Amino acid sequence: MPLAAPRLARDWLRAEGHDVAWHVYPMPHEIIGAEIADINAWLVERLVS
């Protein structure tokens, strides 16, 4: 299952107290607009204050 390893990493990070944003996009291995928008929002939240 392709998402098994990322889910384990997500669960471990959360168990360690990290705030993890998790999104699964309905697509093959590529980049889509919704993913870019989420990455942009994450970066703006951290870099623009």
mmCIF file of the N, C-alpha and C atoms, coordinates in Angstrom:
data_MODEL
# 
_entry.id   MODEL 
# 
loop_
_atom_site.group_PDB 
_atom_site.id 
_atom_site.type_symbol 
_atom_site.label_atom_id 
_atom_site.label_alt_id 
_atom_site.label_comp_id 
_atom_site.label_asym_id 
_atom_site.label_entity_id 
_atom_site.label_seq_id 
_atom_site.pdbx_PDB_ins_code 
_atom_site.Cartn_x 
_atom_site.Cartn_y 
_atom_site.Cartn_z 
_atom_site.occupancy 
_atom_site.B_iso_or_equiv 
_atom_site.pdbx_formal_charge 
_atom_site.auth_seq_id 
_atom_site.auth_comp_id 
_atom_site.auth_asym_id 
_atom_site.auth_atom_id 
_atom_site.pdbx_PDB_model_num 
ATOM 1   N N  . MET A 1 1  ? 0.845  -1.185 0.000  1.00 0.00 ? 1  MET A N  1 
ATOM 2   C CA . MET A 1 1  ? 0.000  0.000  0.000  1.00 0.00 ? 1  MET A CA 1 
ATOM 3   C C  . MET A 1 1  ? 0.891  1.251  0.000  1.00 0.00 ? 1  MET A C  1 
ATOM 4   N N  . PRO A 1 2  ? 0.722  2.158  -0.957 1.00 0.00 ? 2  PRO A N  1 
ATOM 5   C CA . PRO A 1 2  ? 1.606  3.312  -1.101 1.00 0.00 ? 2  PRO A CA 1 
ATOM 6   C C  . PRO A 1 2  ? 1.595  4.277  0.084  1.00 0.00 ? 2  PRO A C  1 
ATOM 7   N N  . LEU A 1 3  ? 0.512  4.375  0.808  1.00 0.00 ? 3  LEU A N  1 
ATOM 8   C CA . LEU A 1 3  ? 0.438  5.342  1.908  1.00 0.00 ? 3  LEU A CA 1 
ATOM 9   C C  . LEU A 1 3  ? 0.797  4.756  3.267  1.00 0.00 ? 3  LEU A C  1 
ATOM 10  N N  . ALA A 1 4  ? 1.175  3.501  3.327  1.00 0.00 ? 4  ALA A N  1 
ATOM 11  C CA . ALA A 1 4  ? 1.474  2.867  4.617  1.00 0.00 ? 4  ALA A CA 1 
ATOM 12  C C  . ALA A 1 4  ? 2.658  3.541  5.314  1.00 0.00 ? 4  ALA A C  1 
ATOM 13  N N  . ALA A 1 5  ? 3.758  3.749  4.621  1.00 0.00 ? 5  ALA A N  1 
ATOM 14  C CA . ALA A 1 5  ? 4.940  4.363  5.242  1.00 0.00 ? 5  ALA A CA 1 
ATOM 15  C C  . ALA A 1 5  ? 4.689  5.814  5.634  1.00 0.00 ? 5  ALA A C  1 
ATOM 16  N N  . PRO A 1 6  ? 4.078  6.626  4.757  1.00 0.00 ? 6  PRO A N  1 
ATOM 17  C CA . PRO A 1 6  ? 3.796  7.995  5.177  1.00 0.00 ? 6  PRO A CA 1 
ATOM 18  C C  . PRO A 1 6  ? 2.856  8.070  6.381  1.00 0.00 ? 6  PRO A C  1 
ATOM 19  N N  . ARG A 1 7  ? 1.890  7.172  6.451  1.00 0.00 ? 7  ARG A N  1 
ATOM 20  C CA . ARG A 1 7  ? 0.981  7.168  7.603  1.00 0.00 ? 7  ARG A CA 1 
ATOM 21  C C  . ARG A 1 7  ? 1.723  6.800  8.887  1.00 0.00 ? 7  ARG A C  1 
ATOM 22  N N  . LEU A 1 8  ? 2.639  5.856  8.812  1.00 0.00 ? 8  LEU A N  1 
ATOM 23  C CA . LEU A 1 8  ? 3.443  5.512  9.987  1.00 0.00 ? 8  LEU A CA 1 
ATOM 24  C C  . LEU A 1 8  ? 4.269  6.715  10.441 1.00 0.00 ? 8  LEU A C  1 
ATOM 25  N N  . ALA A 1 9  ? 4.866  7.422  9.480  1.00 0.00 ? 9  ALA A N  1 
ATOM 26  C CA . ALA A 1 9  ? 5.656  8.608  9.819  1.00 0.00 ? 9  ALA A CA 1 
ATOM 27  C C  . ALA A 1 9  ? 4.771  9.679  10.438 1.00 0.00 ? 9  ALA A C  1 
ATOM 28  N N  . ARG A 1 10 ? 3.602  9.902  9.861  1.00 0.00 ? 10 ARG A N  1 
ATOM 29  C CA . ARG A 1 10 ? 2.652  10.876 10.400 1.00 0.00 ? 10 ARG A CA 1 
ATOM 30  C C  . ARG A 1 10 ? 2.263  10.515 11.831 1.00 0.00 ? 10 ARG A C  1 
ATOM 31  N N  . ASP A 1 11 ? 1.923  9.269  12.049 1.00 0.00 ? 11 ASP A N  1 
ATOM 32  C CA . ASP A 1 11 ? 1.502  8.825  13.382 1.00 0.00 ? 11 ASP A CA 1 
ATOM 33  C C  . ASP A 1 11 ? 2.629  8.969  14.396 1.00 0.00 ? 11 ASP A C  1 
ATOM 34  N N  . TRP A 1 12 ? 3.850  8.650  13.986 1.00 0.00 ? 12 TRP A N  1 
ATOM 35  C CA . TRP A 1 12 ? 4.993  8.785  14.887 1.00 0.00 ? 12 TRP A CA 1 
ATOM 36  C C  . TRP A 1 12 ? 5.225  10.247 15.243 1.00 0.00 ? 12 TRP A C  1 
ATOM 37  N N  . LEU A 1 13 ? 5.189  11.129 14.231 1.00 0.00 ? 13 LEU A N  1 
ATOM 38  C CA . LEU A 1 13 ? 5.385  12.557 14.488 1.00 0.00 ? 13 LEU A CA 1 
ATOM 39  C C  . LEU A 1 13 ? 4.312  13.102 15.424 1.00 0.00 ? 13 LEU A C  1 
ATOM 40  N N  . ARG A 1 14 ? 3.069  12.702 15.216 1.00 0.00 ? 14 ARG A N  1 
ATOM 41  C CA . ARG A 1 14 ? 1.986  13.148 16.104 1.00 0.00 ? 14 ARG A CA 1 
ATOM 42  C C  . ARG A 1 14 ? 2.194  12.622 17.518 1.00 0.00 ? 14 ARG A C  1 
ATOM 43  N N  . ALA A 1 15 ? 2.623  11.371 17.635 1.00 0.00 ? 15 ALA A N  1 
ATOM 44  C CA . ALA A 1 15 ? 2.871  10.786 18.961 1.00 0.00 ? 15 ALA A CA 1 
ATOM 45  C C  . ALA A 1 15 ? 3.993  11.521 19.687 1.00 0.00 ? 15 ALA A C  1 
ATOM 46  N N  . GLU A 1 16 ? 4.914  12.100 18.917 1.00 0.00 ? 16 GLU A N  1 
ATOM 47  C CA . GLU A 1 16 ? 6.017  12.870 19.489 1.00 0.00 ? 16 GLU A CA 1 
ATOM 48  C C  . GLU A 1 16 ? 5.613  14.316 19.790 1.00 0.00 ? 16 GLU A C  1 
ATOM 49  N N  . GLY A 1 17 ? 4.348  14.645 19.530 1.00 0.00 ? 17 GLY A N  1 
ATOM 50  C CA . GLY A 1 17 ? 3.843  15.969 19.872 1.00 0.00 ? 17 GLY A CA 1 
ATOM 51  C C  . GLY A 1 17 ? 3.897  17.008 18.771 1.00 0.00 ? 17 GLY A C  1 
ATOM 52  N N  . HIS A 1 18 ? 4.197  16.580 17.552 1.00 0.00 ? 18 HIS A N  1 
ATOM 53  C CA . HIS A 1 18 ? 4.264  17.530 16.435 1.00 0.00 ? 18 HIS A CA 1 
ATOM 54  C C  . HIS A 1 18 ? 2.887  17.719 15.815 1.00 0.00 ? 18 HIS A C  1 
ATOM 55  N N  . ASP A 1 19 ? 2.607  18.948 15.415 1.00 0.00 ? 19 ASP A N  1 
ATOM 56  C CA . ASP A 1 19 ? 1.345  19.259 14.745 1.00 0.00 ? 19 ASP A CA 1 
ATOM 57  C C  . ASP A 1 19 ? 1.518  18.949 13.260 1.00 0.00 ? 19 ASP A C  1 
ATOM 58  N N  . VAL A 1 20 ? 0.967  17.850 12.824 1.00 0.00 ? 20 VAL A N  1 
ATOM 59  C CA . VAL A 1 20 ? 1.166  17.380 11.447 1.00 0.00 ? 20 VAL A CA 1 
ATOM 60  C C  . VAL A 1 20 ? -0.087 17.644 10.622 1.00 0.00 ? 20 VAL A C  1 
ATOM 61  N N  . ALA A 1 21 ? 0.084  18.341 9.509  1.00 0.00 ? 21 ALA A N  1 
ATOM 62  C CA . ALA A 1 21 ? -1.014 18.495 8.553  1.00 0.00 ? 21 ALA A CA 1 
ATOM 63  C C  . ALA A 1 21 ? -0.958 17.301 7.602  1.00 0.00 ? 21 ALA A C  1 
ATOM 64  N N  . TRP A 1 22 ? -2.079 16.666 7.383  1.00 0.00 ? 22 TRP A N  1 
ATOM 65  C CA . TRP A 1 22 ? -2.121 15.459 6.543  1.00 0.00 ? 22 TRP A CA 1 
ATOM 66  C C  . TRP A 1 22 ? -3.194 15.626 5.492  1.00 0.00 ? 22 TRP A C  1 
ATOM 67  N N  . HIS A 1 23 ? -2.804 15.514 4.230  1.00 0.00 ? 23 HIS A N  1 
ATOM 68  C CA . HIS A 1 23 ? -3.745 15.614 3.117  1.00 0.00 ? 23 HIS A CA 1 
ATOM 69  C C  . HIS A 1 23 ? -3.466 14.480 2.146  1.00 0.00 ? 23 HIS A C  1 
ATOM 70  N N  . VAL A 1 24 ? -4.522 13.846 1.682  1.00 0.00 ? 24 VAL A N  1 
ATOM 71  C CA . VAL A 1 24 ? -4.402 12.836 0.625  1.00 0.00 ? 24 VAL A CA 1 
ATOM 72  C C  . VAL A 1 24 ? -5.145 13.401 -0.580 1.00 0.00 ? 24 VAL A C  1 
ATOM 73  N N  . TYR A 1 25 ? -4.476 13.455 -1.714 1.00 0.00 ? 25 TYR A N  1 
ATOM 74  C CA . TYR A 1 25 ? -5.054 14.033 -2.918 1.00 0.00 ? 25 TYR A CA 1 
ATOM 75  C C  . TYR A 1 25 ? -5.416 12.929 -3.901 1.00 0.00 ? 25 TYR A C  1 
ATOM 76  N N  . PRO A 1 26 ? -6.577 13.032 -4.545 1.00 0.00 ? 26 PRO A N  1 
ATOM 77  C CA . PRO A 1 26 ? -7.027 12.013 -5.499 1.00 0.00 ? 26 PRO A CA 1 
ATOM 78  C C  . PRO A 1 26 ? -6.318 12.186 -6.840 1.00 0.00 ? 26 PRO A C  1 
ATOM 79  N N  . MET A 1 27 ? -5.096 11.647 -6.935 1.00 0.00 ? 27 MET A N  1 
ATOM 80  C CA . MET A 1 27 ? -4.312 11.837 -8.150 1.00 0.00 ? 27 MET A CA 1 
ATOM 81  C C  . MET A 1 27 ? -3.212 10.791 -8.240 1.00 0.00 ? 27 MET A C  1 
ATOM 82  N N  . PRO A 1 28 ? -2.669 10.608 -9.422 1.00 0.00 ? 28 PRO A N  1 
ATOM 83  C CA . PRO A 1 28 ? -1.460 9.782  -9.533 1.00 0.00 ? 28 PRO A CA 1 
ATOM 84  C C  . PRO A 1 28 ? -0.268 10.561 -8.998 1.00 0.00 ? 28 PRO A C  1 
ATOM 85  N N  . HIS A 1 29 ? 0.912  10.066 -9.175 1.00 0.00 ? 29 HIS A N  1 
ATOM 86  C CA . HIS A 1 29 ? 2.118  10.712 -8.658 1.00 0.00 ? 29 HIS A CA 1 
ATOM 87  C C  . HIS A 1 29 ? 2.423  11.964 -9.484 1.00 0.00 ? 29 HIS A C  1 
ATOM 88  N N  . GLU A 1 30 ? 1.823  13.068 -9.060 1.00 0.00 ? 30 GLU A N  1 
ATOM 89  C CA . GLU A 1 30 ? 2.009  14.351 -9.731 1.00 0.00 ? 30 GLU A CA 1 
ATOM 90  C C  . GLU A 1 30 ? 1.626  15.464 -8.773 1.00 0.00 ? 30 GLU A C  1 
ATOM 91  N N  . ILE A 1 31 ? 1.768  16.682 -9.199 1.00 0.00 ? 31 ILE A N  1 
ATOM 92  C CA . ILE A 1 31 ? 1.396  17.843 -8.401 1.00 0.00 ? 31 ILE A CA 1 
ATOM 93  C C  . ILE A 1 31 ? 0.110  18.425 -8.986 1.00 0.00 ? 31 ILE A C  1 
ATOM 94  N N  . ILE A 1 32 ? -0.842 18.782 -8.123 1.00 0.00 ? 32 ILE A N  1 
ATOM 95  C CA . ILE A 1 32 ? -2.081 19.402 -8.584 1.00 0.00 ? 32 ILE A CA 1 
ATOM 96  C C  . ILE A 1 32 ? -2.252 20.749 -7.885 1.00 0.00 ? 32 ILE A C  1 
ATOM 97  N N  . GLY A 1 33 ? -3.135 21.567 -8.415 1.00 0.00 ? 33 GLY A N  1 
ATOM 98  C CA . GLY A 1 33 ? -3.359 22.905 -7.892 1.00 0.00 ? 33 GLY A CA 1 
ATOM 99  C C  . GLY A 1 33 ? -3.704 22.947 -6.421 1.00 0.00 ? 33 GLY A C  1 
ATOM 100 N N  . ALA A 1 34 ? -4.549 22.032 -5.949 1.00 0.00 ? 34 ALA A N  1 
ATOM 101 C CA . ALA A 1 34 ? -4.947 22.021 -4.537 1.00 0.00 ? 34 ALA A CA 1 
ATOM 102 C C  . ALA A 1 34 ? -3.746 21.768 -3.632 1.00 0.00 ? 34 ALA A C  1 
ATOM 103 N N  . GLU A 1 35 ? -2.855 20.910 -4.064 1.00 0.00 ? 35 GLU A N  1 
ATOM 104 C CA . GLU A 1 35 ? -1.654 20.619 -3.280 1.00 0.00 ? 35 GLU A CA 1 
ATOM 105 C C  . GLU A 1 35 ? -0.734 21.844 -3.225 1.00 0.00 ? 35 GLU A C  1 
ATOM 106 N N  . ILE A 1 36 ? -0.569 22.506 -4.357 1.00 0.00 ? 36 ILE A N  1 
ATOM 107 C CA . ILE A 1 36 ? 0.255  23.717 -4.389 1.00 0.00 ? 36 ILE A CA 1 
ATOM 108 C C  . ILE A 1 36 ? -0.342 24.792 -3.482 1.00 0.00 ? 36 ILE A C  1 
ATOM 109 N N  . ALA A 1 37 ? -1.649 24.943 -3.501 1.00 0.00 ? 37 ALA A N  1 
ATOM 110 C CA . ALA A 1 37 ? -2.309 25.928 -2.640 1.00 0.00 ? 37 ALA A CA 1 
ATOM 111 C C  . ALA A 1 37 ? -2.076 25.601 -1.170 1.00 0.00 ? 37 ALA A C  1 
ATOM 112 N N  . ASP A 1 38 ? -2.140 24.332 -0.799 1.00 0.00 ? 38 ASP A N  1 
ATOM 113 C CA . ASP A 1 38 ? -1.891 23.936 0.588  1.00 0.00 ? 38 ASP A CA 1 
ATOM 114 C C  . ASP A 1 38 ? -0.445 24.199 0.987  1.00 0.00 ? 38 ASP A C  1 
ATOM 115 N N  . ILE A 1 39 ? 0.488  23.898 0.109  1.00 0.00 ? 39 ILE A N  1 
ATOM 116 C CA . ILE A 1 39 ? 1.904  24.157 0.396  1.00 0.00 ? 39 ILE A CA 1 
ATOM 117 C C  . ILE A 1 39 ? 2.128  25.663 0.546  1.00 0.00 ? 39 ILE A C  1 
ATOM 118 N N  . ASN A 1 40 ? 1.527  26.450 -0.342 1.00 0.00 ? 40 ASN A N  1 
ATOM 119 C CA . ASN A 1 40 ? 1.650  27.899 -0.268 1.00 0.00 ? 40 ASN A CA 1 
ATOM 120 C C  . ASN A 1 40 ? 1.116  28.417 1.071  1.00 0.00 ? 40 ASN A C  1 
ATOM 121 N N  . ALA A 1 41 ? -0.047 27.968 1.479  1.00 0.00 ? 41 ALA A N  1 
ATOM 122 C CA . ALA A 1 41 ? -0.629 28.414 2.749  1.00 0.00 ? 41 ALA A CA 1 
ATOM 123 C C  . ALA A 1 41 ? 0.266  28.034 3.915  1.00 0.00 ? 41 ALA A C  1 
ATOM 124 N N  . TRP A 1 42 ? 0.845  26.841 3.879  1.00 0.00 ? 42 TRP A N  1 
ATOM 125 C CA . TRP A 1 42 ? 1.735  26.384 4.950  1.00 0.00 ? 42 TRP A CA 1 
ATOM 126 C C  . TRP A 1 42 ? 2.965  27.271 5.014  1.00 0.00 ? 42 TRP A C  1 
ATOM 127 N N  . LEU A 1 43 ? 3.553  27.564 3.858  1.00 0.00 ? 43 LEU A N  1 
ATOM 128 C CA . LEU A 1 43 ? 4.740  28.413 3.827  1.00 0.00 ? 43 LEU A CA 1 
ATOM 129 C C  . LEU A 1 43 ? 4.437  29.836 4.288  1.00 0.00 ? 43 LEU A C  1 
ATOM 130 N N  . VAL A 1 44 ? 3.348  30.402 3.812  1.00 0.00 ? 44 VAL A N  1 
ATOM 131 C CA . VAL A 1 44 ? 2.977  31.770 4.217  1.00 0.00 ? 44 VAL A CA 1 
ATOM 132 C C  . VAL A 1 44 ? 2.764  31.844 5.713  1.00 0.00 ? 44 VAL A C  1 
ATOM 133 N N  . GLU A 1 45 ? 2.101  30.844 6.272  1.00 0.00 ? 45 GLU A N  1 
ATOM 134 C CA . GLU A 1 45 ? 1.844  30.810 7.715  1.00 0.00 ? 45 GLU A CA 1 
ATOM 135 C C  . GLU A 1 45 ? 3.151  30.834 8.516  1.00 0.00 ? 45 GLU A C  1 
ATOM 136 N N  . ARG A 1 46 ? 4.179  30.211 7.998  1.00 0.00 ? 46 ARG A N  1 
ATOM 137 C CA . ARG A 1 46 ? 5.441  30.118 8.730  1.00 0.00 ? 46 ARG A CA 1 
ATOM 138 C C  . ARG A 1 46 ? 6.445  31.212 8.404  1.00 0.00 ? 46 ARG A C  1 
ATOM 139 N N  . LEU A 1 47 ? 6.373  31.776 7.208  1.00 0.00 ? 47 LEU A N  1 
ATOM 140 C CA . LEU A 1 47 ? 7.396  32.708 6.771  1.00 0.00 ? 47 LEU A CA 1 
ATOM 141 C C  . LEU A 1 47 ? 6.966  34.170 6.785  1.00 0.00 ? 47 LEU A C  1 
ATOM 142 N N  . VAL A 1 48 ? 5.676  34.427 6.745  1.00 0.00 ? 48 VAL A N  1 
ATOM 143 C CA . VAL A 1 48 ? 5.190  35.798 6.701  1.00 0.00 ? 48 VAL A CA 1 
ATOM 144 C C  . VAL A 1 48 ? 4.482  36.097 8.025  1.00 0.00 ? 48 VAL A C  1 
ATOM 145 N N  . SER A 1 49 ? 5.108  36.911 8.809  1.00 0.00 ? 49 SER A N  1 
ATOM 146 C CA . SER A 1 49 ? 4.493  37.253 10.101 1.00 0.00 ? 49 SER A CA 1 
ATOM 147 C C  . SER A 1 49 ? 4.558  38.740 10.336 1.00 0.00 ? 49 SER A C  1 
# 
